[in-house]
Amino acid sequence: MEGILNSFYNKISARLFNYFIIDEHKALLNKSNVSLLIFNNTITDLTTGRSCDLLDNSVQEIALAAKKIIPATIKKPCITLFLPANEFIATSYQLPQLEQSQRLAGLYYQQSDLLPACRQDLLVASPIVADGSTNQAIWFSKERSENLFDALKKYGFTLVAIFPASVLFSINKQADDKVYCEQGEDYLLVTQFRQQNLRHWDFYHHSDLDIAEFRQQFQEQWLAHYPKCSFKNKDKIHNKDVFLSYIDKLKPKKDYGFYPKQAIALIQKEYQSHKLQIIAFVIVCLVLLLSSPFIKNILEYKRLEQAYLRHWQQTETVRNHRETVVNYEQKWLAFEQYPQRDLHQILLKINRLIPKNSWLSSFEFNKGVIEIEGYSPSPSKILELLAQQKEFDNAAFNQNVRAERGKKKEHFGIIFHLVDYDEKTYYEEFFPRDE
């Protein structure tokens, strides 16, 4: 009997602890009961089809228009907002295969490198791409998301998620590799998806395309990305009716969404209350099943459970930070093992080898290979001196020695390798490529 009770207790405990894990983004999308699309100064309810013109894209104008088109019969509207492409920035990046939270944290740290001209805080979205193609990250203003949440909240609405409108094209699985040309009032966005993952996001301002140089770059990029598709014959999505004809009413991939911090705080608070209710229900059930001989144990379990919850909540931030540090320490080894060479010392050594009647005009270092050029009355002597150095290998002329008009010395070019410098092995060890 005791073994059966212990087994039942273990099963209940295991189910109980599953409720401590929450996918905040998924939970927010599940609460969504209104989807609003903004395109070319028009806001449209994707469920009812009702629309309203916007004077501008300010948060106050969007909130007021939402008030007009959302049916009053919807209690506690939770809004998923699809914004035009000119509110977002897309970048390509290469990172090792990391978990979603780790990869997004890495992108946050790289914001200054990926977007050096941007000085405001941004939110980033990027799902895992399994087919080995280049990853695409989409960025959105953190301040804008919070302002939109506050403006809609004044009318009793909750903004749960923000998406680029173009990701609505990705939900049709039969449209893999199809090219979409979204034409706003002042921009053109060309997108392509595969298995609901963004392969290309090519954004252009109409004013830029009026310039011959930029128009040529656009044509070259189109041929590189979409060789089987003609831009001239491609249908342009230029108003809401054409836009709606290309999409379904399904929800897009949650990893392409941006979630205001106020919405995340609400779902966390709601989920904490939900967990406590479940815990209380389980405890009552255990009390009824175990009956009086076990009441003392059940009460003790309840006390410990509540203490555990308090400690869990108090240490959640510390545990999350510790987990992040541990994960990054494991990844940091790749940076520590990167082959280093003191180029300053190499240059000093080469300078000491070069005779005083000779000089260098260029120096290039790439993956352990050094190329130099210069002038000397005896280039072969310099080649001989370099070949005698134990830290240099395979010294040879990489171009013909030639005399130049008006100069008494001959122009030469020499290439040689650094010994014990193996960048190729490093990349094979830390960043292997799947065959």
C-alpha positions in Angstrom: 0.0 0.0 0.0 2.8 2.4 0.9 4.5 1.7 -2.5 1.4 2.5 -4.4 0.9 5.8 -2.5 4.5 6.7 -3.1 4.2 6.0 -6.8 1.0 8.2 -7.0 2.7 11.0 -5.1 5.7 10.9 -7.5 3.4 11.1 -10.6 1.4 14.0 -9.1 4.7 15.8 -8.2 6.1 15.4 -11.7 3.0 16.9 -13.2 3.0 19.7 -10.8 6.5 20.8 -11.6 5.7 20.9 -15.3 3.6 23.9 -14.5 6.7 25.9 -13.4 7.8 26.1 -17.1 6.1 28.7 -19.2 6.5 29.7 -22.8 5.5 33.3 -22.4 5.4 34.1 -26.1 3.1 31.0 -26.9 0.9 31.9 -23.9 0.5 35.5 -25.2 -0.4 34.3 -28.7 -3.0 31.9 -27.3 -4.7 34.8 -25.6 -5.0 36.8 -28.9 -8.6 37.2 -30.1 -8.1 40.2 -32.4 -5.7 40.5 -35.3 -5.2 44.0 -36.8 -3.3 44.7 -40.0 -1.8 48.1 -40.9 -0.9 48.6 -44.5 -0.7 51.8 -46.6 -2.4 54.0 -44.0 -5.3 51.6 -43.5 -6.0 49.4 -40.4 -8.0 46.2 -40.9 -9.5 43.6 -38.6 -8.4 40.3 -40.2 -11.4 38.5 -38.6 -14.3 40.8 -39.5 -12.8 42.6 -42.4 -13.7 46.0 -41.0 -11.2 48.7 -41.8 -10.5 52.3 -41.1 -8.1 54.9 -42.7 -5.3 56.3 -40.6 -4.1 59.9 -40.7 -0.6 58.7 -39.6 1.0 55.8 -37.9 1.2 57.4 -34.4 0.3 55.2 -31.5 -2.6 57.5 -30.6 -4.1 57.3 -34.1 -3.7 53.5 -34.2 -5.4 53.1 -30.8 -8.3 55.3 -31.8 -8.8 53.4 -35.1 -8.7 50.1 -33.3 -11.4 51.4 -31.0 -13.6 52.1 -34.0 -13.2 48.7 -35.8 -13.0 46.1 -32.9 -16.5 44.8 -32.2 -17.9 45.8 -28.8 -19.0 42.2 -28.3 -15.4 41.0 -27.8 -14.7 41.0 -24.1 -11.1 41.9 -23.0 -9.7 42.2 -26.6 -6.1 40.9 -26.8 -4.6 42.3 -30.0 -1.9 40.9 -32.3 -0.8 43.8 -34.4 0.8 43.4 -37.9 2.8 46.5 -38.9 4.2 47.6 -42.3 7.7 46.7 -43.2 9.1 50.2 -42.9 8.8 49.9 -39.1 11.4 47.0 -39.0 15.0 46.4 -39.9 16.3 43.0 -41.1 19.9 41.8 -40.8 21.7 38.5 -41.9 24.0 36.8 -39.4 25.9 33.6 -38.8 26.0 32.0 -35.3 26.6 28.4 -34.1 23.5 26.3 -33.6 22.3 27.6 -30.2 19.1 27.4 -28.3 16.5 30.2 -29.0 17.2 32.2 -25.8 20.9 31.9 -26.2 20.9 33.0 -29.9 18.7 36.0 -29.1 20.9 37.0 -26.3 23.9 36.8 -28.6 22.1 39.0 -31.2 21.4 41.6 -28.5 25.1 41.7 -27.6 25.9 42.1 -31.3 23.4 44.9 -32.0 26.1 47.6 -32.1 28.0 45.6 -34.7 25.0 44.6 -36.8 23.4 48.0 -36.7 26.2 50.5 -35.8 24.1 53.5 -36.7 21.2 52.6 -34.3 21.5 54.0 -30.8 18.0 53.0 -29.4 17.1 49.8 -27.7 15.7 47.2 -30.0 13.8 43.9 -29.7 14.9 41.1 -32.0 13.2 38.1 -33.5 14.8 35.2 -35.3 13.7 31.5 -35.5 16.1 28.6 -35.9 16.7 27.8 -39.5 17.2 24.1 -39.9 18.2 23.9 -43.6 21.6 25.5 -43.2 20.7 28.8 -45.0 21.7 32.2 -43.7 19.8 33.3 -40.6 17.6 36.4 -40.8 17.0 38.6 -37.7 14.3 41.2 -37.6 14.6 44.2 -35.3 11.9 46.5 -33.8 11.9 49.5 -31.5 11.5 48.5 -27.9 10.1 52.0 -27.1 7.6 51.8 -29.9 6.3 48.5 -28.6 5.8 49.9 -25.1 4.1 53.0 -26.4 1.7 51.0 -28.5 0.8 48.8 -25.5 0.1 51.9 -23.3 -1.9 53.6 -26.0 -4.2 50.6 -26.6 -4.5 50.0 -22.8 -6.3 53.3 -22.4 -9.2 51.9 -24.5 -9.2 48.6 -22.5 -7.2 46.6 -25.0 -4.1 44.4 -24.4 -1.4 44.3 -27.0 0.0 40.8 -26.8 2.3 40.7 -29.9 3.6 42.7 -32.8 4.6 41.1 -36.1 5.9 42.4 -39.5 2.8 42.1 -41.8 4.9 40.3 -44.4 5.3 37.2 -42.1 1.6 36.5 -42.8 2.7 35.2 -46.2 4.8 32.4 -44.5 1.8 30.5 -43.0 0.9 29.0 -46.3 3.1 25.9 -46.5 2.3 25.5 -50.2 3.9 28.8 -50.9 7.4 27.7 -50.2 10.0 29.7 -52.2 7.3 32.0 -53.6 8.4 35.6 -53.9 6.2 38.4 -52.5 6.5 42.1 -53.5 5.0 44.3 -50.8 4.7 47.8 -52.2 4.0 50.5 -49.6 3.6 54.2 -50.2 7.3 54.9 -49.8 9.0 51.4 -49.9 9.2 48.1 -51.7 9.8 44.9 -49.7 10.6 41.6 -51.4 10.3 38.5 -49.2 10.7 34.7 -49.7 9.9 31.9 -47.2 10.8 28.3 -46.9 9.1 26.0 -44.3 7.7 29.2 -42.7 11.3 30.5 -42.3 12.4 33.8 -43.8 15.0 33.3 -46.5 15.2 36.8 -47.9 14.1 40.2 -46.7 15.1 42.9 -49.3 13.9 46.4 -48.4 14.1 49.4 -50.7 12.9 53.0 -50.5 11.2 54.2 -53.7 13.4 57.3 -53.6 16.5 55.1 -53.7 15.2 53.2 -56.7 14.9 56.4 -58.6 18.7 56.7 -58.5 20.4 54.8 -61.3 23.2 53.3 -59.2 20.8 51.9 -56.6 18.4 50.7 -59.2 21.3 48.7 -60.8 22.1 47.2 -57.4 18.5 46.3 -56.9 18.5 44.5 -60.3 21.7 42.6 -59.4 20.3 41.5 -56.1 17.0 40.4 -57.6 18.9 38.2 -60.1 21.0 36.8 -57.3 18.1 35.9 -55.0 15.3 35.2 -57.4 16.8 34.0 -60.7 13.6 32.2 -61.8 11.3 35.1 -61.2 10.8 38.2 -63.3 10.4 41.5 -61.3 8.6 43.1 -64.2 5.9 40.4 -64.4 5.6 40.0 -60.6 2.3 41.1 -59.1 2.8 44.0 -56.6 0.9 43.9 -53.3 -0.1 47.6 -53.2 -3.3 47.8 -51.1 -5.1 45.9 -48.3 -7.4 44.0 -50.6 -4.5 42.5 -52.6 -2.6 41.9 -49.3 -5.6 40.0 -47.8 -5.9 37.8 -50.9 -2.4 36.3 -50.2 -2.9 35.3 -46.6 -4.9 33.0 -44.4 -6.2 33.7 -40.9 -3.7 31.4 -39.2 -1.2 32.7 -36.7 2.4 33.1 -37.9 5.4 31.6 -36.3 5.8 32.9 -32.7 9.5 33.3 -33.1 8.9 36.2 -35.6 6.9 38.1 -33.0 7.8 41.0 -30.7 6.3 41.1 -27.3 6.0 44.3 -25.1 7.5 43.9 -21.7 4.1 45.0 -20.1 2.4 42.0 -21.8 5.0 39.6 -20.6 4.7 40.9 -17.1 0.9 40.4 -17.3 1.2 36.8 -18.5 3.7 36.0 -15.8 1.4 37.4 -13.1 -1.5 35.5 -14.5 0.4 32.3 -14.8 1.7 32.6 -11.2 -1.9 32.8 -10.0 -2.9 29.9 -12.2 0.0 27.7 -10.8 -1.1 28.5 -7.2 -4.6 27.4 -8.0 -3.4 24.1 -9.5 -1.2 23.5 -6.5 -4.0 24.1 -4.1 -6.3 21.7 -6.1 -3.6 19.0 -6.1 -3.1 19.3 -2.4 -6.8 19.0 -1.7 -7.0 15.9 -3.8 -4.0 14.3 -2.0 -5.6 15.0 1.3 -8.8 13.3 0.3 -7.0 10.3 -1.2 -4.5 9.8 1.6 -7.1 10.3 4.3 -6.5 11.0 8.0 -3.3 8.9 8.6 -1.5 11.0 6.1 -2.9 14.4 6.9 0.2 15.4 8.8 2.4 14.5 5.9 0.1 16.4 3.5 0.2 19.6 5.6 4.0 19.3 5.8 4.2 18.9 2.1 2.0 22.0 1.6 4.2 24.1 3.9 7.4 22.9 2.1 5.7 23.5 -1.3 4.9 27.1 -0.4 8.4 27.7 0.9 9.8 26.2 -2.3 7.6 28.5 -4.3 8.9 31.5 -2.4 12.5 30.5 -2.9 11.8 29.7 -6.5 10.5 33.2 -7.1 13.2 34.9 -5.1 16.0 33.1 -6.9 14.6 33.0 -10.4 16.6 36.0 -11.7 19.8 34.7 -10.1 19.3 31.2 -11.6 18.6 32.6 -15.0 21.7 34.7 -14.9 23.8 31.8 -13.7 22.5 29.6 -16.5 23.3 32.3 -19.0 26.9 32.6 -17.6 27.5 28.9 -17.6 26.2 28.6 -21.2 28.4 31.4 -22.4 31.5 30.1 -20.5 31.0 26.8 -22.5 30.9 28.8 -25.8 33.6 31.2 -24.8 36.3 28.5 -25.3 36.0 29.1 -29.0 37.1 32.7 -28.6 39.9 31.8 -26.2 41.3 29.2 -28.6 41.4 31.5 -31.6 44.9 31.4 -33.1 46.6 34.7 -32.2 49.7 36.3 -33.7 51.5 39.5 -32.7 51.6 41.3 -36.0 53.5 44.1 -34.4 56.4 41.8 -33.6 56.2 40.2 -37.0 56.5 43.6 -38.7 59.5 44.5 -36.5 61.3 41.3 -37.4 60.7 41.8 -41.1 61.8 45.4 -40.8 65.1 44.2 -39.2 65.6 41.8 -42.0 65.1 44.3 -44.8 68.4 46.0 -45.8 68.6 49.8 -45.2 68.7 50.4 -49.0 65.3 48.6 -49.4 61.8 49.3 -48.2 58.3 47.8 -48.1 55.3 49.4 -49.8 52.6 47.0 -48.6 52.0 44.3 -46.0 49.0 41.9 -45.9 48.2 39.1 -43.4 45.4 36.6 -44.0 44.9 33.2 -42.3 48.6 32.7 -41.6 49.8 33.9 -45.1 51.9 37.1 -45.4 52.3 39.0 -48.6 54.7 41.9 -48.9 55.7 44.2 -51.7 58.5 46.8 -51.9 61.6 48.0 -53.7 65.2 46.8 -53.4 68.4 46.7 -55.5 68.5 42.9 -54.6 65.1 41.3 -54.1 66.6 37.8 -54.2 68.7 38.7 -51.1 65.5 39.6 -49.2 63.9 36.3 -50.3 66.9 34.4 -49.0 66.8 36.2 -45.6 63.1 35.4 -45.2 63.7 31.7 -46.1 66.3 31.4 -43.4 63.9 32.3 -40.6 62.5 29.3 -38.7 59.1 31.0 -38.0 58.6 31.6 -41.8 58.0 28.9 -44.4 57.5 28.5 -48.2 58.9 32.0 -49.0 58.7 32.7 -52.7 58.1 35.5 -55.2 54.4 35.9 -56.0 55.0 38.2 -58.9 57.7 39.0 -61.4 60.6 41.3 -60.2 60.5 44.4 -62.4 62.3 47.6 -62.7 60.2 50.8 -62.8 60.9 53.8 -64.8 62.7 56.5 -62.9 63.7 54.2 -60.0 67.0 52.6 -59.4 65.6 49.8 -57.4 63.4 46.9 -58.5 59.8 46.2 -57.4 59.2 42.8 -55.9 56.4 40.8 -54.2 57.0 37.9 -51.8 54.6 35.5 -50.2 55.4 33.2 -47.2 53.6 31.4 -44.4 53.7 31.5 -40.6 54.8 28.3 -39.0 52.5 26.7 -36.4 49.5 28.9 -37.5 46.5 26.7 -38.4 43.3 28.7 -38.7 41.6 26.0 -40.8 41.9 23.3 -38.0 40.5 25.8 -35.5 37.3 26.4 -37.6 36.9 22.6 -38.2 37.1 22.0 -34.5 34.8 24.7 -33.2 32.5 25.5 -36.2 32.2 22.3 -38.2 30.1 22.4 -41.3 27.6 19.7 -42.0 28.3 17.8 -45.2 
